[in-house]
């Protein structure tokens, strides 16, 4: 049977890696499970607010995070890369024929598709994933013109007309990337105002190939074998309008990756884990959460990393309490 780890960290974004580095420095025997590195920032062409670095791409940040943890992991942090956690649950330990709790009060079973591990504490930093566009045709043309990753698929639309759905920072960053090689980019925002940073909005909208539409409701994605158009209407008119585009890039927010902890800890109506902002503790003794997976008011890379460090400090105290 696998040994009992002091800590299991789930997720390889800024929160998970920050916690992993601190766990190594504090000599906590740690299990670190991640499908990939970098979190949602992996698809960002240019990140300008990662403190200490003027600008860095999502891919570069992912490599930086992986290299940082790997450099400190040997003999302390056991990295399991490429896998996903399917379930976490409390388990009893057996000693001398009797069921009992570990000295810290609880032990957890961390289950992947191929392996089961045990840990005294768990830190969930699994982040979130892209929200799908809920419009007729969106699912049909997923991968055939509808995409959720500009860094992955953007170059395929060189010299074509494309649309971006979503007016937050992610939407405008996607538009900025596409403007480098697309014939035109039209951004549609459901609300009455854009949600991105003002400096980003001003810079992107200044491009002559850029167009933006507020209060736009997406009605349908049209096409034959691939996307050929996007049907929408605005609040001030019930008239259906159609954009002739060959690509639709969707940036309408994220859904917390919490399916594997169903029934374990409290979550809010959006599925975000409820965590004490002072310590990042959940309602379950021995379980912490940090980053985009939580109900924190703000979700950014720097905040995620800071919250994870906060959690790690509290986990260390918890494990060493007498």
C-alpha positions in Angstrom: 0.0 0.0 0.0 1.2 3.5 -0.8 2.6 5.5 2.2 0.6 8.2 3.9 1.7 11.7 2.7 1.6 14.7 4.9 -0.2 16.7 2.1 -1.8 16.1 -1.2 -1.9 19.1 -3.6 -4.4 18.9 -6.5 -3.6 21.2 -9.5 -0.6 22.6 -11.2 -1.4 26.3 -11.7 0.2 29.2 -9.8 -1.7 28.2 -6.6 -0.6 24.6 -6.6 3.0 25.3 -7.5 3.3 28.0 -4.9 2.0 25.5 -2.3 4.3 22.8 -3.6 7.4 25.0 -3.3 6.5 26.0 0.3 5.7 22.4 1.1 9.2 21.4 0.0 10.8 24.2 2.0 8.9 23.0 5.1 9.9 19.4 4.4 6.3 18.1 4.2 6.1 14.8 2.4 3.8 15.9 -0.4 1.9 14.3 -3.3 1.4 16.7 -6.2 -1.1 15.7 -8.9 -1.7 17.8 -12.0 -3.0 17.1 -15.5 -0.9 20.0 -16.9 0.9 23.1 -15.7 0.0 26.8 -15.7 -3.8 26.7 -15.2 -5.9 28.9 -17.5 -3.0 31.2 -18.1 -1.6 28.6 -20.4 -3.6 30.1 -23.4 -2.6 33.7 -22.7 -0.2 35.1 -25.3 1.1 37.8 -23.0 0.8 38.2 -19.2 1.8 41.6 -17.9 0.8 41.4 -14.2 2.8 38.4 -13.0 4.8 40.2 -10.3 8.6 40.3 -10.9 8.2 39.6 -14.7 7.5 42.5 -17.1 5.7 40.2 -19.5 5.5 36.5 -20.1 3.4 34.2 -22.3 1.2 31.5 -20.7 3.4 28.8 -22.1 6.5 30.4 -20.6 4.8 30.8 -17.2 3.8 27.2 -17.2 7.5 26.2 -17.8 8.6 28.6 -15.1 6.2 27.1 -12.6 7.1 23.5 -13.5 10.9 24.2 -13.3 10.6 26.0 -10.0 8.8 23.1 -8.3 10.9 20.4 -9.9 14.1 22.1 -8.7 12.9 21.8 -5.0 10.9 18.6 -5.3 13.5 15.8 -5.0 12.8 13.5 -2.1 10.0 15.7 -0.7 7.4 16.4 -3.4 6.2 13.4 -5.4 5.0 14.8 -8.7 2.3 12.9 -10.6 2.0 14.7 -14.0 -0.6 14.0 -16.6 -3.3 12.5 -14.4 -6.5 13.7 -12.9 -8.1 13.1 -9.5 -11.4 11.3 -9.7 -12.5 11.4 -6.1 -11.3 12.4 -2.6 -12.9 10.9 0.5 -12.2 10.4 4.2 -11.0 6.9 5.2 -10.4 5.2 8.5 -7.0 3.8 9.4 -6.8 0.4 11.0 -4.3 -0.2 13.8 -4.2 -3.3 16.1 -7.5 -4.4 14.6 -9.3 -1.2 15.6 -10.4 1.7 13.5 -8.9 5.0 14.6 -8.0 8.5 13.2 -4.6 9.7 12.5 -3.0 12.0 15.1 -4.2 15.0 13.1 -7.8 13.8 13.2 -8.4 12.6 9.6 -6.9 10.8 6.7 -8.0 11.1 3.1 -8.1 8.8 0.1 -7.0 10.5 -3.2 -8.1 8.5 -6.1 -7.0 8.8 -9.7 -8.1 6.5 -12.6 -5.2 4.2 -11.9 -4.0 4.7 -8.4 -5.2 5.4 -4.8 -3.1 7.5 -2.5 -3.5 8.5 1.2 -2.7 11.9 2.8 -3.2 13.5 6.2 -4.2 16.9 4.5 -5.5 18.0 1.1 -5.1 21.4 -0.6 -7.4 21.7 -3.6 -6.0 24.1 -6.3 -7.7 22.6 -9.3 -8.7 25.9 -10.9 -11.5 26.2 -13.4 -12.2 25.4 -17.0 -13.8 27.4 -19.9 -17.6 27.9 -19.9 -19.2 26.6 -23.1 -21.2 28.8 -25.4 -24.9 27.8 -25.0 -26.3 28.6 -28.4 -27.7 26.4 -31.2 -24.8 25.2 -33.4 -22.1 25.9 -30.8 -21.7 22.3 -29.9 -22.1 21.1 -33.5 -19.2 23.3 -34.7 -16.9 22.8 -31.7 -13.6 22.2 -33.2 -14.9 23.2 -36.6 -14.8 26.9 -36.2 -15.9 27.3 -32.6 -12.9 27.3 -30.3 -12.0 28.0 -26.7 -8.2 28.5 -27.2 -6.9 31.3 -29.3 -3.3 30.3 -28.7 -4.0 26.8 -29.9 -6.2 27.5 -32.9 -5.8 31.2 -33.8 -3.2 30.8 -36.5 -5.6 28.5 -38.4 -7.8 31.6 -39.0 -5.1 33.8 -40.6 -6.6 36.2 -43.2 -10.2 35.3 -42.1 -13.0 37.1 -40.4 -13.6 36.0 -36.8 -15.7 36.8 -33.8 -14.8 36.8 -30.1 -17.6 36.2 -27.6 -16.9 37.9 -24.2 -15.9 41.3 -23.2 -13.6 40.6 -20.2 -9.8 40.6 -20.1 -9.7 37.1 -21.6 -11.9 38.3 -24.5 -9.9 41.3 -25.3 -6.6 39.5 -24.9 -7.9 36.9 -27.4 -8.9 39.7 -29.8 -5.5 41.3 -29.5 -3.8 38.0 -30.4 -6.2 37.4 -33.4 -5.6 40.9 -34.8 -2.1 40.0 -35.6 -3.1 37.7 -38.4 -6.9 37.7 -38.9 -8.6 39.9 -41.6 -11.1 41.3 -39.0 -12.1 40.7 -35.4 -15.6 41.5 -34.0 -16.0 41.2 -30.3 -19.5 40.7 -28.8 -20.3 41.4 -25.2 -23.6 40.4 -23.7 -23.6 43.2 -21.1 -23.9 46.9 -21.4 -20.3 47.5 -20.8 -16.9 45.8 -21.3 -15.4 44.1 -18.2 -11.7 44.3 -19.3 -9.1 46.7 -17.9 -9.6 50.2 -19.4 -6.1 50.3 -20.8 -6.6 47.0 -22.6 -9.9 48.0 -24.0 -8.5 51.3 -25.4 -5.5 49.6 -26.9 -7.4 46.8 -28.6 -10.3 49.0 -29.9 -7.8 51.4 -31.5 -6.9 48.7 -34.1 -8.7 49.5 -37.4 -9.4 45.8 -37.9 -11.3 45.6 -34.6 -15.0 46.0 -34.1 -17.1 45.6 -30.9 -20.8 45.2 -30.2 -22.3 45.7 -26.7 -25.6 44.2 -25.4 -25.3 41.3 -27.9 -27.2 38.1 -27.4 -25.8 35.2 -29.4 -28.7 33.3 -31.1 -27.0 30.8 -33.3 -23.8 29.6 -34.9 -24.3 28.8 -38.5 -22.5 26.9 -41.2 -22.3 23.8 -43.3 -19.2 21.7 -42.5 -17.5 24.5 -40.7 -18.6 27.9 -39.2 -19.9 30.4 -41.7 -21.7 32.9 -39.6 -22.9 34.1 -36.2 -26.5 35.2 -35.6 -27.2 37.7 -32.8 -29.5 40.5 -31.6 -29.0 43.5 -29.4 -31.1 44.8 -26.5 -32.3 47.9 -28.4 -33.6 45.8 -31.3 -35.2 42.4 -31.7 -33.9 42.2 -35.3 -31.7 39.3 -36.0 -28.3 40.2 -37.4 -25.7 37.9 -38.9 -21.9 38.3 -39.0 -20.1 36.5 -41.8 -17.3 34.9 -39.8 -15.3 31.7 -40.2 -14.3 31.4 -36.6 -15.9 32.0 -33.2 -13.6 32.3 -30.2 -15.4 31.9 -26.9 -14.3 33.7 -23.7 -17.3 33.8 -21.4 -15.9 32.8 -18.1 -15.0 29.7 -16.2 -16.5 26.9 -14.2 -14.7 25.7 -11.1 -13.2 22.2 -11.5 -14.8 20.7 -8.4 -16.6 17.6 -9.7 -14.2 15.3 -8.0 -15.0 16.7 -4.5 -18.7 16.3 -4.7 -20.2 15.8 -1.3 -16.8 16.3 0.5 -16.8 20.1 1.2 -19.3 23.0 1.0 -19.6 24.7 -2.3 -21.6 27.7 -3.4 -24.3 27.8 -6.1 -21.6 28.1 -8.8 -19.7 25.1 -7.5 -16.9 27.2 -6.0 -15.4 25.8 -2.7 -16.3 27.9 0.3 -13.0 28.8 2.0 -12.1 30.9 5.1 -10.2 33.9 3.6 -7.9 34.0 6.7 -6.6 30.5 6.4 -8.2 29.0 3.2 -9.7 26.2 5.3 -12.9 24.5 4.1 -15.6 23.3 6.4 -13.9 19.9 6.5 -11.0 19.5 9.0 -7.9 18.7 7.0 -9.0 20.2 3.6 -7.9 23.6 2.3 -8.6 25.3 -1.1 -7.0 28.2 -3.0 -7.2 29.9 -6.3 -9.9 29.9 -9.0 -11.6 26.8 -7.4 -12.7 28.9 -4.4 -15.4 31.4 -3.7 -12.8 34.2 -3.2 -13.9 37.6 -4.4 -11.0 38.0 -6.9 -9.4 35.4 -9.1 -5.9 36.3 -10.5 -2.6 34.4 -10.7 -0.9 36.5 -8.0 -3.9 36.2 -5.6 -4.1 32.4 -6.2 -0.4 32.0 -5.4 -0.7 34.1 -2.2 -3.8 32.3 -1.0 -2.0 28.9 -1.5 1.0 30.1 0.5 -1.4 31.2 3.2 -3.0 27.8 3.2 0.4 26.0 3.3 1.4 28.0 6.4 -1.9 27.0 8.1 -1.4 23.3 7.0 2.0 23.2 8.5 0.7 24.5 11.8 -2.1 22.0 11.7 0.2 19.1 11.1 2.6 20.1 13.8 0.0 20.9 16.5 0.4 19.0 19.7 
